[in-house]
Amino acid sequence: MSDNPRHVSTFRFYEELNDFLPPQRRKVAFDFAFNGTPSVKDCIEAIGVPHPEVDLILVDDVSVGFDHLLKGRERVAVYPVFERLDITPINHLRPRPLRESRFVLDVHLGKLARYLRLLGFDASYDRAYDDFTLAAISRKERRILLTRDKGLLKRKEVTRGYWLRNTQPRLQIAEVVEALDLYSAVRVFSRCMVCNHTLETVDEATVRDELPAGLRGRLGRISRCQGCDRLYWPGSHYDRLVDLVTSLISSDAYLSPRAGAPD
């Protein structure tokens, strides 16, 4: 923080938080020097870890908040977001657990947004979103901000976020489902992949004139998007989408066809 730091504290980061650190600082305790009495949040981000990735900080074995001030000689242990463990009795740094998983994605993650919608997750995405808009939407709508931009996650407005380690969309969706333990929340074919609105089942008779003539009377479940009015049904590439879902989440436990695939 300064060319002539006056204080030193010892930091140790755990689990996936090490992804943000240079190799020599991973999975080991190391000293960090600073001036004045900065907040532990400022020190964590100066080291390189975005604060939305952090859910527990222990200073000399005592749970503290982001605003705790460091004076030097402290031992600081920093842990990632706990999705599988209940840490309610201690200083949980999220406003609430991330159980209602809704997302907003930065402009480079359009394909990931479609994959999330395919699995039934509310995924807000627009190529026009700038960093300010993304942070504002994340905060106002309580959405998890997904990004490959570490600097975006360090914006003070962001309280929920996840930095994607992978660059390929198919690996990214598997990573998100695993990292946030979303398997039981998957609802395949329940949301429009194009506009993100939910689908509702409709009677074929009410949409007969909108269907290809060759398919009338031959379809099973038909669904309509409540946002853009697109019709969805188990079409020719339904099986391919089922195979895609299986490969995305490495499980076939949640493949009940709620609405069918668009054709």
Rosetta silent file (secondary structure, phi, psi, omega in degrees, C-alpha in Angstrom):
SEQUENCE: MSDNPRHVSTFRFYEELNDFLPPQRRKVAFDFAFNGTPSVKDCIEAIGVPHPEVDLILVDDVSVGFDHLLKGRERVAVYPVFERLDITPINHLRPRPLRESRFVLDVHLGKLARYLRLLGFDASYDRAYDDFTLAAISRKERRILLTRDKGLLKRKEVTRGYWLRNTQPRLQIAEVVEALDLYSAVRVFSRCMVCNHTLETVDEATVRDELPAGLRGRLGRISRCQGCDRLYWPGSHYDRLVDLVTSLISSDAYLSPRAGAPD
SCORE:     score description
SCORE:     0.000 S_00000001
   1 L     0.000  -15.469 -179.030    0.000    0.000    0.000 S_00000001
   2 L  -156.288  158.065  177.658    3.022    2.257    0.365 S_00000001
   3 L   -69.419  -23.465 -177.513    6.721    2.295   -0.442 S_00000001
   4 L  -129.008   68.484 -177.991    7.490    2.487    3.285 S_00000001
   5 L   -65.781  146.594 -176.733    4.923    0.341    5.113 S_00000001
   6 L  -104.870  -18.619 -174.451    4.959    0.508    8.882 S_00000001
   7 E  -128.267  155.801  178.890    2.893   -2.551    9.836 S_00000001
   8 E  -138.491  133.083  171.395    2.791   -6.227    8.909 S_00000001
   9 E  -125.935  157.555 -178.147    0.065   -8.844    9.377 S_00000001
  10 E  -102.602  126.005 -178.274    0.102  -12.505    8.399 S_00000001
  11 E  -112.359  148.180  172.656   -2.539  -13.713    5.940 S_00000001
  12 E  -142.213  122.845  179.649   -3.666  -17.195    4.945 S_00000001
  13 E  -105.696  145.208 -172.990   -6.254  -17.801    2.214 S_00000001
  14 L  -117.210  154.154  175.293   -8.182  -21.059    1.895 S_00000001
  15 H    51.309 -133.951 -170.963   -9.594  -23.261   -0.858 S_00000001
  16 H   -69.491   -9.713  174.734  -10.491  -21.554   -4.173 S_00000001
  17 H   -62.679  -21.923  177.997   -9.436  -18.103   -2.939 S_00000001
  18 H   -65.896  -17.840  178.356   -5.917  -19.259   -3.748 S_00000001
  19 H   -61.678  -23.034 -177.376   -6.823  -18.957   -7.430 S_00000001
  20 H   -89.456   -5.409 -172.965   -6.369  -15.192   -7.090 S_00000001
  21 L  -103.290  153.131  172.364   -2.883  -15.406   -5.596 S_00000001
  22 L   -66.917  155.964 -173.655    0.547  -15.799   -7.179 S_00000001
  23 H   -51.233  -38.345 -175.376    1.979  -19.316   -6.777 S_00000001
  24 H   -71.290  -12.761  179.844    4.285  -18.419   -3.902 S_00000001
  25 H  -105.857   -0.438 -176.184    1.346  -17.231   -1.770 S_00000001
  26 L   -79.691  130.663  173.348   -1.020  -20.122   -2.385 S_00000001
  27 L    60.517   24.917  175.685   -2.005  -22.374    0.534 S_00000001
  28 L  -138.819  158.673  172.740    0.627  -20.885    2.818 S_00000001
  29 L   -79.706  140.516  178.683    0.748  -18.095    5.395 S_00000001
  30 E  -145.086  155.505 -179.689    2.524  -14.951    4.194 S_00000001
  31 E   -87.440  141.153  176.953    3.225  -11.471    5.528 S_00000001
  32 E  -128.366  125.998 -176.056    1.493   -8.407    4.089 S_00000001
  33 E  -100.120  146.095 -177.805    2.785   -4.922    4.846 S_00000001
  34 E  -156.213  164.870  174.239    0.675   -1.763    5.034 S_00000001
  35 L  -103.450  156.200  173.724    0.502    1.775    6.362 S_00000001
  36 L    66.317 -148.305  179.237   -2.020    3.188    8.815 S_00000001
  37 L  -128.776   72.333 -178.840   -5.008    1.147    9.959 S_00000001
  38 L   -70.880  160.643  174.037   -6.753   -0.085    6.791 S_00000001
  39 E   -71.909  155.384  178.650   -9.845   -2.259    6.860 S_00000001
  40 H   -63.985  -31.493  176.413   -9.313   -5.965    6.420 S_00000001
  41 H   -61.674  -45.327  179.831  -11.405   -5.707    3.229 S_00000001
  42 H   -61.187  -40.171  179.560   -8.987   -3.167    1.744 S_00000001
  43 H   -67.183  -43.035  179.981   -6.039   -5.426    2.532 S_00000001
  44 H   -59.591  -44.065 -179.143   -7.726   -8.505    1.073 S_00000001
  45 H   -74.068  -30.481  174.896   -8.448   -6.699   -2.188 S_00000001
  46 H   -65.080  -31.541  177.051   -4.968   -5.148   -2.269 S_00000001
  47 H   -72.023  -27.377  175.127   -3.628   -8.702   -2.109 S_00000001
  48 L   125.716    4.020 -176.780   -5.808   -9.527   -5.113 S_00000001
  49 L  -102.454  119.974  177.664   -8.926  -11.301   -3.836 S_00000001
  50 L   -64.361  137.071 -174.681  -12.328   -9.720   -4.709 S_00000001
  51 H   -63.779  -29.611  178.845  -14.472   -9.285   -1.609 S_00000001
  52 H   -64.454  -15.536  178.827  -17.631  -11.012   -3.011 S_00000001
  53 H   -82.285   -8.812 -173.609  -15.644  -14.262   -3.038 S_00000001
  54 E  -102.324  137.439  178.002  -15.084  -14.044    0.739 S_00000001
  55 E  -128.844   -7.949  179.348  -17.558  -15.245    3.352 S_00000001
  56 E  -152.820  130.208  176.114  -15.558  -15.614    6.549 S_00000001
  57 E  -127.179  127.617  174.587  -12.617  -13.707    8.021 S_00000001
  58 E  -113.440  123.443  174.075  -10.897  -14.673   11.244 S_00000001
  59 E  -110.975  114.873 -174.226   -8.502  -12.195   12.842 S_00000001
  60 L    50.867   44.643  175.119   -6.559  -13.872   15.633 S_00000001
  61 L    71.207   12.275  177.256   -9.240  -16.621   15.580 S_00000001
  62 E  -114.001  130.576  179.541  -12.123  -14.148   16.011 S_00000001
  63 E   -68.277  130.922 -178.310  -14.742  -13.712   13.283 S_00000001
  64 E  -132.682  166.260  175.870  -14.822  -10.111   11.984 S_00000001
  65 L   -92.037  174.510 -179.674  -16.574   -8.041    9.333 S_00000001
  66 L   -60.938  -26.584 -174.804  -15.066   -6.358    6.297 S_00000001
  67 L   -86.376    1.599  179.190  -14.768   -3.067    8.192 S_00000001
  68 L   -61.725  132.800 -177.495  -12.479   -4.458   10.892 S_00000001
  69 E   -92.776  136.086  178.641   -9.326   -2.324   11.116 S_00000001
  70 L   -97.961  142.031 -179.387   -5.874   -3.887   11.130 S_00000001
  71 L  -117.017  -10.686 -177.425   -3.056   -2.464   13.229 S_00000001
  72 L   113.928  147.819  178.356   -0.293   -4.960   12.505 S_00000001
  73 L    73.990    5.979  177.106    0.869   -8.316   13.879 S_00000001
  74 L   -79.342  157.231  170.283   -2.547   -9.942   13.427 S_00000001
  75 E  -105.740  119.927 -173.973   -3.070  -13.399   11.972 S_00000001
  76 E  -116.813  119.777  176.380   -5.775  -13.197    9.309 S_00000001
  77 E  -109.753  130.252 -173.798   -7.487  -16.307    7.900 S_00000001
  78 E  -123.541  127.002 -175.033   -9.771  -15.769    4.896 S_00000001
  79 E  -119.198  151.705 -179.625  -12.328  -18.335    3.684 S_00000001
  80 E   -79.218  178.331  178.186  -14.513  -18.508    0.549 S_00000001
  81 L   -59.747  128.695 -179.841  -18.301  -18.547    0.298 S_00000001
  82 L   -95.047  108.328  176.871  -19.641  -21.559    2.183 S_00000001
  83 L   -97.612  -23.032 -175.767  -22.453  -23.201    0.226 S_00000001
  84 L  -105.444   -6.042 -177.338  -22.287  -26.617    1.865 S_00000001
  85 L  -120.415  146.081  176.997  -21.621  -25.622    5.475 S_00000001
  86 L   -93.172  110.507  178.439  -23.755  -23.757    7.987 S_00000001
  87 L  -114.730   28.021 -177.982  -21.692  -20.936    9.498 S_00000001
  88 L   -53.724  -39.576 -176.434  -24.695  -19.009   10.839 S_00000001
  89 L   -65.940  -14.086 -179.226  -23.320  -18.729   14.421 S_00000001
  90 L  -113.562 -174.974 -169.552  -20.347  -16.692   13.213 S_00000001
  91 L   -76.527   85.213  179.784  -19.909  -13.509   11.225 S_00000001
  92 L   -72.226  122.540 -172.668  -21.429  -14.472    7.877 S_00000001
  93 L   -87.677   -7.512  172.670  -20.389  -11.763    5.408 S_00000001
  94 L   -84.546  144.803  174.716  -23.179  -12.334    2.887 S_00000001
  95 L   -57.850  -37.351  173.368  -26.461  -10.462    3.557 S_00000001
  96 L  -150.498  158.938  174.215  -28.185  -13.850    3.168 S_00000001
  97 L   -58.371  150.313 -177.014  -27.097  -17.298    2.009 S_00000001
  98 L   -86.049   65.720 -176.246  -27.031  -17.617   -1.783 S_00000001
  99 L   -96.408  -33.613  173.936  -29.900  -20.085   -1.966 S_00000001
 100 L   -91.978   91.617 -167.625  -32.216  -18.320   -4.436 S_00000001
 101 L   -85.654  101.164  173.377  -29.672  -18.322   -7.194 S_00000001
 102 L  -118.675  148.315 -169.643  -30.317  -15.596   -9.742 S_00000001
 103 E  -128.018  154.710  163.778  -27.550  -14.249  -11.916 S_00000001
 104 E  -130.129  135.614 -172.075  -26.372  -11.271  -13.909 S_00000001
 105 E  -119.536  144.562  179.292  -23.574  -11.892  -16.390 S_00000001
 106 L   -74.194  173.297 -165.382  -21.035   -9.590  -17.958 S_00000001
 107 L   -68.255  -12.817 -178.072  -20.966   -8.962  -21.692 S_00000001
 108 L   -92.934    4.395 -170.488  -18.506  -11.745  -22.508 S_00000001
 109 L  -120.040   36.758 -177.718  -20.702  -14.534  -21.118 S_00000001
 110 H   -61.933  -41.183 -179.444  -23.648  -14.716  -23.504 S_00000001
 111 H   -69.414  -36.620  175.983  -23.385  -18.451  -24.123 S_00000001
 112 H   -62.535  -38.514  177.778  -23.112  -19.151  -20.407 S_00000001
 113 H   -59.526  -42.786  178.549  -26.316  -17.137  -19.907 S_00000001
 114 H   -64.844  -39.564  178.394  -28.122  -19.403  -22.392 S_00000001
 115 H   -64.939  -41.464  177.841  -26.810  -22.510  -20.640 S_00000001
 116 H   -61.573  -42.153  178.570  -27.988  -21.203  -17.263 S_00000001
 117 H   -65.765  -37.701  177.241  -31.445  -20.543  -18.705 S_00000001
 118 H   -58.555  -35.049  178.879  -31.484  -24.028  -20.232 S_00000001
 119 L   -85.252   -0.251  175.142  -31.004  -25.378  -16.707 S_00000001
 120 L    96.977    8.971 -177.465  -33.832  -23.155  -15.451 S_00000001
 121 L   -91.991  142.150  177.151  -31.855  -20.364  -13.767 S_00000001
 122 L   -72.588  107.939 -174.836  -32.821  -16.695  -13.930 S_00000001
 123 E  -125.951  104.504  179.734  -29.870  -15.223  -15.860 S_00000001
 124 E   -82.211  127.272 -178.205  -29.953  -11.527  -16.747 S_00000001
 125 L  -150.235  136.039  175.747  -27.726  -10.699  -19.727 S_00000001
 126 L  -155.625  130.452 -179.499  -27.474   -7.811  -22.165 S_00000001
 127 L   -62.251  -18.177 -178.549  -24.547   -6.810  -24.346 S_00000001
 128 L   -83.582  -10.111 -178.725  -25.296   -3.191  -23.474 S_00000001
 129 L   -65.084  125.372  170.248  -24.581   -3.659  -19.745 S_00000001
 130 L   -97.175  178.961 -175.620  -21.514   -1.707  -18.632 S_00000001
 131 H   -60.467  -40.887  179.886  -19.672   -2.286  -15.358 S_00000001
 132 H   -61.665  -43.989 -179.379  -21.737    0.302  -13.486 S_00000001
 133 H   -66.128  -42.505  179.138  -24.989   -1.285  -14.672 S_00000001
 134 H   -59.570  -46.122 -179.856  -23.839   -4.800  -13.847 S_00000001
 135 H   -64.361  -40.395 -179.005  -22.889   -3.799  -10.303 S_00000001
 136 H   -65.801  -43.161  179.120  -26.165   -1.903   -9.832 S_00000001
 137 H   -64.370  -43.586  179.585  -28.299   -4.810  -11.054 S_00000001
 138 H   -57.264  -44.549 -177.068  -26.401   -7.261   -8.856 S_00000001
 139 H   -73.584  -48.910 -174.479  -27.015   -5.131   -5.773 S_00000001
 140 H   -67.698  -40.580 -174.681  -30.591   -3.995   -6.447 S_00000001
 141 L  -100.212    7.268  178.482  -31.931   -7.353   -7.648 S_00000001
 142 L    54.596   49.473  179.100  -29.814   -9.511   -5.332 S_00000001
 143 L  -105.018  147.510  174.761  -28.196  -11.320   -8.251 S_00000001
 144 E   -79.009  121.875  179.858  -24.893  -13.170   -8.262 S_00000001
 145 E   -83.901  119.502  177.425  -22.550  -11.348  -10.632 S_00000001
 146 E  -103.331  130.524 -175.517  -20.671  -13.780  -12.873 S_00000001
 147 E  -161.286  160.573  169.757  -17.554  -12.462  -14.571 S_00000001
 148 L  -103.062    3.147 -176.951  -13.992  -13.136  -15.643 S_00000001
 149 L   -98.379  105.425 -178.933  -13.089   -9.567  -14.648 S_00000001
 150 H   -63.416  -36.238 -179.538  -11.565   -9.513  -11.156 S_00000001
 151 H   -62.597  -36.280  178.536  -11.683   -5.723  -11.067 S_00000001
 152 H   -61.811  -39.220 -179.556  -15.455   -5.736  -11.579 S_00000001
 153 H   -70.235  -17.322 -179.716  -15.904   -7.912   -8.491 S_00000001
 154 L   -85.537   -5.042  176.709  -13.899   -5.420   -6.436 S_00000001
 155 L   -61.836  136.373 -173.494  -16.469   -2.647   -6.950 S_00000001
 156 L   -64.574  -24.442 -179.711  -17.885   -1.749   -3.556 S_00000001
 157 L   -69.590  -22.250 -174.372  -21.483   -2.037   -4.795 S_00000001
 158 L   -83.826  122.412  177.118  -21.051   -5.749   -5.472 S_00000001
 159 L  -112.530  -17.933  179.041  -21.915   -8.002   -2.545 S_00000001
 160 L  -130.762  122.836 -179.670  -22.527  -11.234   -4.440 S_00000001
 161 E  -164.988  162.046  178.241  -20.246  -12.405   -7.176 S_00000001
 162 E  -144.938  128.687  177.517  -18.240  -15.250   -8.580 S_00000001
 163 E   -91.046  120.558 -177.443  -15.091  -15.126  -10.674 S_00000001
 164 L   -76.738  127.876  179.237  -15.117  -17.838  -13.332 S_00000001
 165 L   -80.936  -34.237 -177.840  -11.923  -19.848  -13.508 S_00000001
 166 L   -88.945  157.323  179.362  -12.717  -21.472  -16.862 S_00000001
 167 L  -107.923  -17.931 -179.740  -12.940  -19.740  -20.235 S_00000001
 168 L   -90.488  131.253 -175.779  -15.017  -22.294  -22.161 S_00000001
 169 H   -53.333  -40.924 -178.508  -18.814  -21.964  -21.704 S_00000001
 170 H   -67.174  -35.299  176.096  -19.417  -25.697  -21.180 S_00000001
 171 H   -74.622  -32.531  179.607  -16.781  -25.808  -18.483 S_00000001
 172 H   -65.019  -42.913 -178.176  -18.086  -22.563  -16.979 S_00000001
 173 H   -68.114  -39.140  175.783  -21.628  -23.865  -16.482 S_00000001
 174 H   -63.538  -37.685  179.006  -20.326  -27.058  -14.869 S_00000001
 175 H   -64.116  -45.356 -178.792  -18.097  -24.900  -12.662 S_00000001
 176 H   -63.934  -45.803 -179.707  -20.974  -22.653  -11.530 S_00000001
 177 H   -61.042  -41.655 -179.537  -23.265  -25.590  -10.737 S_00000001
 178 H   -72.163  -47.698 -174.752  -20.517  -27.295   -8.750 S_00000001
 179 H   -64.112  -36.361 -177.997  -19.127  -24.216   -6.982 S_00000001
 180 L  -101.305    7.029  176.445  -22.552  -22.994   -5.826 S_00000001
 181 L    52.416   59.139 -172.290  -23.973  -26.488   -5.256 S_00000001
 182 L  -100.874    5.761 -173.470  -26.913  -25.903   -7.604 S_00000001
 183 H   -53.402  -45.442 -176.168  -27.695  -29.480   -8.616 S_00000001
 184 H   -73.705  -11.427 -179.548  -30.982  -29.663   -6.701 S_00000001
 185 H   -95.392   -4.131 -178.950  -32.095  -26.300   -8.127 S_00000001
 186 L   -66.598  130.653  177.443  -31.806  -27.352  -11.778 S_00000001
 187 L  -133.911   85.534 -172.044  -35.161  -27.148  -13.623 S_00000001
 188 L   -63.291  138.905  176.109  -34.467  -28.121  -17.199 S_00000001
 189 L    58.105   37.106  177.502  -36.551  -26.487  -19.970 S_00000001
 190 L  -109.875   -1.825 -175.419  -38.502  -24.269  -17.579 S_00000001
 191 E  -141.041  146.644  179.499  -37.153  -20.924  -18.871 S_00000001
 192 L   -69.723  127.784  179.917  -36.767  -19.291  -22.267 S_00000001
 193 L   -72.724  -18.311 -175.379  -33.165  -19.488  -23.454 S_00000001
 194 L   -90.580  -49.589 -172.943  -33.627  -16.311  -25.511 S_00000001
 195 L  -114.420   -6.538  172.650  -35.337  -13.778  -23.237 S_00000001
 196 L    83.752   -1.971  177.340  -35.034  -15.409  -19.775 S_00000001
 197 L   -77.499  161.366 -179.945  -38.745  -15.427  -18.908 S_00000001
 198 E   -77.567  159.280  179.086  -40.421  -18.544  -17.513 S_00000001
 199 E  -103.566  147.078  175.301  -42.418  -20.985  -19.630 S_00000001
 200 E  -128.806  142.406 -179.801  -46.000  -22.061  -19.023 S_00000001
 201 E   -70.297  137.101  178.431  -47.771  -25.113  -20.428 S_00000001
 202 E  -126.962  155.583  177.184  -50.497  -24.366  -22.986 S_00000001
 203 L   -78.859  136.685 -176.886  -53.162  -26.497  -24.616 S_00000001
 204 H   -58.109  -32.583 -177.966  -52.365  -27.349  -28.232 S_00000001
 205 H   -62.507  -30.426 -177.093  -55.819  -26.268  -29.345 S_00000001
 206 H   -79.131  -14.619 -178.767  -55.123  -22.693  -28.241 S_00000001
 207 H  -124.921   15.648 -174.331  -51.956  -22.405  -30.354 S_00000001
 208 H   -52.578  -44.352 -176.359  -52.865  -24.702  -33.249 S_00000001
 209 H   -68.903  -15.178 -179.370  -52.620  -21.966  -35.873 S_00000001
 210 H   -93.534   -5.248 -177.251  -49.087  -21.093  -34.708 S_00000001
 211 L   -94.952  150.011  172.609  -47.741  -24.634  -35.169 S_00000001
 212 L   -57.211  138.947 -174.867  -46.274  -26.117  -38.362 S_00000001
 213 H   -56.180  -37.188 -176.672  -49.051  -27.965  -40.181 S_00000001
 214 H   -70.496  -13.477 -177.563  -47.154  -31.251  -40.122 S_00000001
 215 H  -102.910  -10.368 -176.132  -46.893  -31.235  -36.316 S_00000001
 216 L   -63.274  130.342  179.805  -50.489  -30.432  -35.425 S_00000001
 217 L    82.060   -0.044 -176.363  -52.052  -33.160  -33.323 S_00000001
 218 L  -114.204   -4.736 -174.787  -48.729  -34.961  -32.921 S_00000001
 219 L   -93.101  155.368  173.358  -47.118  -33.015  -30.102 S_00000001
 220 L   -91.767 -112.324 -178.063  -47.106  -33.735  -26.389 S_00000001
 221 L   -75.089  134.561  175.533  -46.397  -30.894  -24.028 S_00000001
 222 E  -123.369  137.574  179.345  -46.279  -27.404  -25.501 S_00000001
 223 E  -128.002  151.798  177.347  -45.066  -24.371  -23.602 S_00000001
 224 E  -121.616  136.892  175.080  -45.148  -20.648  -24.282 S_00000001
 225 E   -71.146  131.109 -178.885  -42.640  -18.085  -23.074 S_00000001
 226 L   -77.388   -5.512  178.700  -44.381  -15.507  -20.921 S_00000001
 227 L  -102.629  -56.163 -173.890  -42.015  -12.826  -22.181 S_00000001
 228 L  -106.944   -0.331  177.128  -41.496  -13.184  -25.929 S_00000001
 229 L    70.222    9.628  175.117  -44.372  -15.621  -26.758 S_00000001
 230 L   -62.279  145.013  176.066  -42.087  -18.209  -28.361 S_00000001
 231 E   -98.370  141.677  179.131  -43.516  -21.711  -28.400 S_00000001
 232 E  -125.185  139.236  174.653  -41.478  -24.651  -27.139 S_00000001
 233 L  -154.721  162.198  178.319  -42.106  -28.346  -27.708 S_00000001
 234 L   -67.359   94.373 -175.595  -40.130  -31.631  -27.803 S_00000001
 235 L  -100.014 -161.662 -172.733  -38.808  -31.185  -31.319 S_00000001
 236 L   -64.449  -27.479 -178.660  -36.204  -32.783  -33.524 S_00000001
 237 L  -106.805   17.857  177.914  -33.260  -31.577  -31.443 S_00000001
 238 H   -59.212  -46.752 -178.771  -34.802  -32.269  -28.036 S_00000001
 239 H   -62.363  -34.898  178.894  -32.620  -35.346  -27.523 S_00000001
 240 H   -66.285  -37.556  177.991  -29.523  -33.339  -28.423 S_00000001
 241 H   -69.099  -37.732  176.006  -30.384  -30.763  -25.768 S_00000001
 242 H   -60.838  -43.840  177.668  -30.950  -33.505  -23.200 S_00000001
 243 H   -62.160  -38.637  179.653  -27.505  -34.873  -24.045 S_00000001
 244 H   -63.280  -46.107  179.158  -26.096  -31.352  -23.731 S_00000001
 245 H   -59.514  -43.213  179.774  -27.630  -30.889  -20.281 S_00000001
 246 H   -58.674  -42.474 -179.242  -26.233  -34.238  -19.189 S_00000001
 247 H   -72.374  -30.214 -177.700  -22.756  -33.202  -20.273 S_00000001
 248 H   -69.200  -40.253 -174.604  -23.079  -29.747  -18.695 S_00000001
 249 H  -113.099    2.511  176.113  -23.865  -30.923  -15.187 S_00000001
 250 L    54.591   37.518  178.964  -22.478  -34.481  -15.334 S_00000001
 251 L  -158.421  145.439  175.900  -25.708  -35.894  -13.917 S_00000001
 252 L  -110.768   18.624 -175.017  -29.009  -37.201  -15.310 S_00000001
 253 L   -76.600  -16.184 -172.414  -30.903  -36.764  -12.038 S_00000001
 254 L  -124.715   34.970 -173.996  -32.642  -33.553  -13.077 S_00000001
 255 L  -101.821   25.341  174.994  -33.640  -34.224  -16.675 S_00000001
 256 L   -65.344  119.973 -175.169  -37.412  -34.362  -16.268 S_00000001
 257 L   -73.013   95.160 -176.783  -38.680  -32.548  -19.390 S_00000001
 258 L   -72.663  -33.229 -175.106  -40.795  -29.779  -17.896 S_00000001
 259 L  -137.213  -15.697 -175.441  -41.454  -27.968  -21.132 S_00000001
 260 L    89.388  172.580 -177.298  -39.618  -29.533  -24.042 S_00000001
 261 L  -103.207  152.724  178.492  -37.112  -27.943  -26.363 S_00000001
 262 L   -70.943  146.443  176.261  -37.743  -25.230  -28.910 S_00000001
 263 L  -124.306    0.000    0.000  -38.008  -26.274  -32.525 S_00000001
